[in-house]
Amino acid sequence: MDEDTRSALERIAAALERLAPPAAAAPDFAGARLYRHDPATGAFLPAPDFALPIEVLVGVERQKLRFGENLDRFARGLAANHALLWGVRGTGKSSLAKAAFMAAAASHPDLKLIEIDRDEVAALPALFDQLRAIGRRFVVLCDDLSFEEGAAAAKALKSALEGGVAGPPANVLFVATSNRRHLMSRDHVETRGALAAAEDAEEEVSVSDRFGLWIGFPPMDQETFLAAVKTYAVRFDLVVPDLDRRALQWSQLRGARSGRVAWQFIRDLAGELDKPLPV
């Protein structure tokens, strides 16, 4: 190789090196306990701590105990199951997952929670592989998970939970909340056709089977709803003489009784009484 050719190749190599993107820095999880994953950039965005302590969640004592046991085992490095929290809307599935995490993280500072959008499920295998190499333990939370567009997302989630030839990452616990036990919309047959819907349904049910822990959240009865309202009122020092009557009127206007409706009533009451509440 003559000198001119060698010089030209060196200039090309230098130019390519300048054009190459810099190596991505390893994510730093030291600044917060909760994060949101941005699928566009791959960044982990810190979020404020979840404000509601787990003891104020009323009417889900069995669920708190079962989920908390599983989470504690995972935080201590023991075997634990991916968890599906399913049930009617507003019954506290997401709140319980975050509040239980905050309780566990108080004793296990290396435990982090990463929340992802349900539209990001297809990116889970790559995310799990990235987290596998980090010396921390992660709860990955997907709120309101369902598969509206067929089986592609279901296959991606199944791949993430199974982990391929490397197996699932031991330092990642996946938690999903859903209004449906089998993660499938009711209008699936009408939108996809009977044969395609049946095939997708088989794929989606097989995904729900990958969750070793299913925890159901039934609708609230009136007694439990009022107990939730009273617990919040005592916690945040909200005193009115007709609390029960007003809470029931609020639930009737909303057409539902749930933990979410109880919290919305408490927020309205706190505003009326000029009392601060957690965001």
Steps between C-alpha positions, in 0.01 A plus 500: 500500500650830396520804727216692329258208538593449864450871571161499330385198702613661823303816417189292422534305826536822699195651331291189573610506864387862531163417346437198722266569793666494841458182702192519715575554864372241742177625661541648846229392743645675804278809489151356555304187579233529229568548129311520173655345192495719190480266199600774254837571663550197721545734797388420853326812632491538881158547659394615847438242770145364515333700774232268640625259769377145463319498833236749377387266222183344639301198382795323339661339805532155341645652183749712696620199694542271200665757275721628781627150582596438138668840467693456824637167380614658176662794682695255718628307198268202545279333241190705412230500234408763244166642613175587323264722699161484333150621576250777448625854447578722795550222755857596587712266287756758391498680835566175683789409270669839550427526872629146563811584301564812710468292817746241368744761369526655847683183609669419169665815353619318187140420402367725220167524319479574127159579353437436131206580275291212376589609144864423585448127559671410172822657632502296822747229389765764426422686823529182706835420337623849586393470863651153529850648491437755780578408858164599645157342530216646292124486513370577150139619519257519208169658595177410320658231284289353218554383147276695266691444177539124480770265617823685409528678836401181679783312333747773598390488863519122506852521356601748770357289783662182370831668419596289197808277527642722777192454716309782671714755687512410868512868600173601327147448631223587255170628641198578283159637588200433281124516501500155338631177641612377158606842363264481200238757395138393476457624144792289382288267286313782328814694409723210400266233370426169668801299381760774550349590838512137612868475409579830670300397805706183534820706483372753752372242748838330478656831606277532806609147593859633522400703806552270796299726729145614415335732751136599450341828608121471535260799505466688829186466707356799683654412837849472354456822301405693813790343689739625231353851520530504881859375488597779262308759702676403823839484330470851358301656787184571299214550743137552394188391689331322207795318346317172421201670340714722282725212396200290396353789304833541323511130408141512372585794273797301368297182465772295671660411831874445489824609658549748217156656556571518875828683432333740258240584765776558755683732259183704452442512875860604570468783249182616669669498842824663375705196604806380304513151354772294330501547124 
